Amino acid sequence: MTIRKWLKFFLTALLIGAVTTVITSFVVQPYAYSPYLDPFNLWELTGAVFWFVVWGLVYSVISQAGFFAYLTINQFGRGFFGFFWKHVQILLILVVLFDLVYLRYTNTADEGSLMSYIIVTALLLIISYAVAKIKVKETHPRAFLPALFFMIVVTTVEWIPVLRVGETEWIMLMIVPLLACNTYQLLTLHRIVGFNEGPAEEDNTNNKKKKGSQ
């Protein structure tokens, strides 16, 4: 990846984080804008928007740091665990999904909130699955599990700061830009650096070419 491509990649992710955070803020925190709409105060309204833009940039940086950390961890895991790395990823995915529902529920004083945790976790799983399927379509079936792992486990790790606080509005305000930025990075990197088939696939491709030329 050249410096120019990386810079475009970085700035685009920043823009996605800022825009999605501002849009989400209008939904989850409309009261942050209402005092400046009636009567209309452009200066104060711009300040409120800028406040959420800054948070969006922060979320985007967290997302990008998590993404590049994941690339390192994935290479380390493949080298250290070998064949069992995929089993480790599956186990971690299950643990994180369980943690998002049961452990968060048991650590809250709101006894009637279990369904909300289930819904949020299910939405994360559905979105992650959809993104992983797109990744497979654009690259190779082997990419499904790593993509699912990244979208669920890494996104949740990046999400921890507001999960600990437990404020629903901030939880929603952070997860939307995180998912948007992580999806963008996951589905864009192979388009920038190119996708290379593994040795087995390359051999099969070469064999097919040889047979076709005979």
C-alpha positions in Angstrom: 0.0 0.0 0.0 1.4 3.4 -1.0 1.4 6.4 1.2 -1.2 8.0 -1.1 -3.5 5.1 -0.9 -3.1 4.8 2.8 -3.9 8.5 3.3 -7.0 8.2 1.2 -8.0 5.0 3.2 -7.4 6.9 6.5 -9.2 10.1 5.6 -12.2 8.2 4.1 -12.6 6.2 7.4 -12.4 9.5 9.3 -15.1 11.0 7.2 -17.3 7.9 7.6 -16.9 8.0 11.4 -17.7 11.7 11.5 -20.8 11.5 9.3 -22.3 8.4 10.8 -21.8 9.8 14.3 -23.6 13.1 13.5 -26.5 11.2 11.8 -26.8 8.8 14.8 -26.7 11.8 17.2 -29.8 13.2 15.6 -31.6 10.0 16.4 -30.3 9.1 19.9 -29.6 12.6 21.2 -32.0 15.0 19.5 -32.2 17.1 22.6 -28.5 18.2 21.9 -29.8 20.2 19.0 -33.3 21.2 19.9 -32.4 24.3 22.0 -30.7 25.8 19.0 -33.5 25.2 16.6 -36.2 27.2 18.3 -35.2 29.9 18.1 -32.7 29.1 15.4 -29.1 29.7 16.4 -26.7 28.8 13.6 -23.5 29.3 15.7 -24.6 27.2 18.6 -26.0 24.5 16.2 -22.7 24.4 14.4 -21.0 23.9 17.7 -23.2 21.0 18.6 -22.6 19.3 15.3 -18.9 19.9 15.6 -18.9 18.3 19.0 -20.3 15.0 17.5 -17.9 15.3 14.6 -15.0 15.2 17.0 -16.5 12.1 18.7 -16.9 10.6 15.3 -13.2 11.2 14.5 -12.2 9.6 17.8 -14.4 6.5 17.1 -12.9 6.3 13.6 -9.3 6.4 15.0 -10.2 3.7 17.5 -11.7 1.6 14.7 -8.6 2.0 12.5 -6.3 1.2 15.4 -8.3 -2.0 16.1 -8.2 -3.0 12.5 -4.5 -2.8 12.1 -4.0 -4.5 15.5 -6.3 -7.3 14.2 -4.1 -7.7 11.1 -1.1 -8.3 13.4 -3.1 -10.6 15.7 -4.4 -12.6 12.8 -0.9 -13.2 11.5 0.3 -14.1 14.9 -2.6 -16.4 15.6 -2.1 -18.3 12.3 1.6 -18.7 13.1 1.2 -19.7 16.8 -2.0 -21.8 16.6 -1.7 -23.1 13.1 -4.6 -25.2 12.1 -6.3 -24.6 15.5 -6.5 -20.8 14.9 -9.9 -21.1 13.3 -11.2 -23.0 16.3 -9.8 -20.3 18.6 -11.6 -17.7 16.6 -14.9 -19.6 16.8 -14.5 -20.0 20.6 -13.7 -16.2 21.0 -16.8 -15.3 18.9 -19.0 -17.5 21.1 -17.5 -16.1 24.3 -18.0 -12.5 23.1 -21.6 -13.1 22.1 -22.3 -14.7 25.4 -20.7 -11.8 27.2 -22.7 -9.2 25.3 -25.9 -10.9 26.5 -25.6 -12.7 29.8 -22.7 -11.1 31.6 -23.8 -7.6 30.8 -27.3 -8.5 31.9 -26.1 -9.9 35.2 -24.0 -6.7 35.8 -26.9 -4.3 35.5 -29.5 -3.3 38.0 -32.2 -3.3 35.3 -33.7 -6.7 35.6 -36.1 -6.3 32.6 -33.4 -5.5 30.0 -32.4 -9.0 28.9 -34.3 -8.8 25.6 -32.6 -5.5 24.7 -29.2 -7.2 25.1 -30.4 -10.1 23.0 -31.6 -7.7 20.2 -28.4 -5.7 20.2 -26.2 -8.8 20.1 -28.4 -10.4 17.4 -28.2 -7.2 15.2 -24.4 -7.2 15.6 -24.3 -10.9 14.6 -26.5 -10.3 11.6 -24.6 -7.3 10.3 -21.3 -9.1 10.9 -22.5 -12.2 9.0 -23.7 -10.1 6.1 -20.3 -8.2 5.9 -18.4 -11.5 6.1 -20.5 -13.0 3.2 -19.7 -9.9 1.1 -16.0 -10.4 2.0 -16.2 -14.0 0.8 -17.9 -13.0 -2.4 -15.2 -10.5 -3.2 -12.2 -12.7 -2.1 -12.3 -16.3 -1.0 -14.4 -18.6 1.3 -11.4 -18.7 3.7 -12.1 -15.1 4.5 -15.5 -15.7 6.1 -14.3 -16.7 9.6 -11.6 -14.0 10.0 -14.1 -11.4 8.7 -16.8 -12.6 11.2 -14.2 -12.6 14.0 -13.1 -9.1 13.2 -16.6 -7.7 13.0 -17.8 -9.3 16.2 -14.8 -9.7 18.5 -12.7 -6.7 17.5 -15.7 -4.4 17.2 -16.8 -5.4 20.7 -13.3 -4.7 22.1 -13.3 -1.3 20.5 -16.8 -0.8 22.0 -15.8 -1.6 25.6 -15.2 2.0 26.8 -19.0 2.9 26.5 -20.2 -0.6 27.4 -18.6 -0.2 30.8 -20.4 3.1 31.2 -23.7 1.5 30.3 -25.4 4.6 28.9 -27.7 3.4 26.1 -27.4 6.6 24.1 -23.6 6.5 24.0 -23.6 2.8 23.4 -25.7 3.4 20.2 -23.7 6.5 19.3 -20.5 4.6 19.3 -21.5 1.3 17.7 -22.9 2.8 14.5 -19.7 4.5 13.4 -17.6 1.6 14.6 -19.6 -0.8 12.4 -19.5 1.6 9.5 -15.7 2.2 9.7 -14.9 -1.5 10.3 -17.1 -2.6 7.4 -15.4 0.0 5.1 -11.9 -1.1 6.2 -12.6 -4.8 5.9 -14.2 -4.5 2.4 -11.8 -2.0 1.1 -8.3 -3.3 2.1 -8.3 -6.1 -0.4 -9.3 -3.8 -3.2 -6.3 -1.5 -2.4 -3.6 -4.1 -1.8 -5.0 -6.7 -4.1 -6.2 -10.3 -3.3 -3.8 -13.1 -3.8 -5.0 -16.7 -3.9 -3.3 -19.2 -1.7 -0.8 -21.8 -3.0 -3.4 -24.4 -3.6 -5.7 -22.1 -5.5 -2.8 -20.8 -7.6 -1.7 -24.4 -8.5 -5.3 -25.2 -9.5 -5.4 -22.0 -11.6 -2.1 -22.8 -13.3 -3.2 -26.4 -14.0 -6.4 -25.1 -15.6 -4.4 -22.7 -17.8 -2.1 -25.5 -18.8 -5.0 -27.8 -19.7 -6.6 -25.0 -21.6 -3.5 -24.4 -23.7 -3.1 -28.1 -24.6 
